[in-house]
């Protein structure tokens, strides 16, 4: 399993000049830290975001690799989102971001 610094580097590389999300996005790695994305800025700060996703680092890696279905993860509680409507509207952009992390 990748550590927080490795995950942050992968996310920052995938984000590049702009995340394409149009909203701020925070990943809460359930006790392992945070990854906050706002435009091209990627930090490990625990600051407010338009959308917060709570997921373990292991499950985040599986999600990015296509080994974990997002809806299955939500239904089983392995993935929690702060705003399901916003998460659904950003799904194509998030999938693109995750694909660039692979």
N, C-alpha and C positions, 0 to 999 in steps of 0.2 A: 504494500500500500504506500502510495506517495505521501510525503509529509507536506505540511502546510506551505512551506517555501516552494517546493516543487510544483504543487498545484497552482500556487499564485503565479509562478513563472509561466506555466502552460496557459493559464487563463489570460495573462497579460499578452502573451504572444498571439493567442487566438483573437483577442480584442483588437490588437493593432492600433490604427489611428482612430477607430470608433467602434464601439460594440454593436451599433446598429439597432440597439434596443429602444432608444428614445426615452427611456426611463432609467432610474437608478435601480440597481439589483444587488441584493445581498444574499450570500450563501452562508448559512449558519451550519458549521460542520459539527454541531452537537458536542461541544466540549473540546474540540480540536482547533478551534479558531474560526475566523470569518474571512470571507473574500467579498469585498465591496467593489462593485463596478458602476461607474458613472461616466458615460461617454468613453473616453480613452483612458480614464484614470482607474487603475486597479490597485487597491490597498487591502490591508488586513485589519482595517478599522471597523469597529462595531458601531456604525453610525446609522441613522435612519435611512430607509430606502423605500422607493415606491412599491417594490415587491421583495419579500423575504422568503427564501426557500430554506427549509431545515432538512438536512440530509447528512448521513454519515459520509466520511471521505471514501470509504469502500463502496457505498452505494452510488456516490457521485461518479466514481470511476466506472462502475458498471453501467450507469446511465449513459455516460459519454461514449462508452464502447458499444452501445446498443444491446447490452446483455440484460438490461433491466427496463421493462416497459414503464413509461412514466405514469400511466393510469393505474397499473397494477401497484406501483410504488405508493401512489396516493391512497388507494383503497386499503392497502395493508398497513398504512401508517409509516412506511419507510421514508416517505417524502411528504412534507407538510408545506403548504403555501399560505402566505398571509392574505392573498386576494386571488381566489380561483378565477374570477372573470378576467383580471389583468393577466394572470398566468396563461390562460387559454388564448387571449389575444396576442400575447408575445411568443406563443409556442413556435411558430416558424423561425423567428429570429433566434430564440434560445437553441433550437435544434441545429441551426446553422453554426452558432457559436460553439456548441458541444462537438459538432463534426470537425471544426477546425482545431479542436484540442486533441483529437485522436492521432 
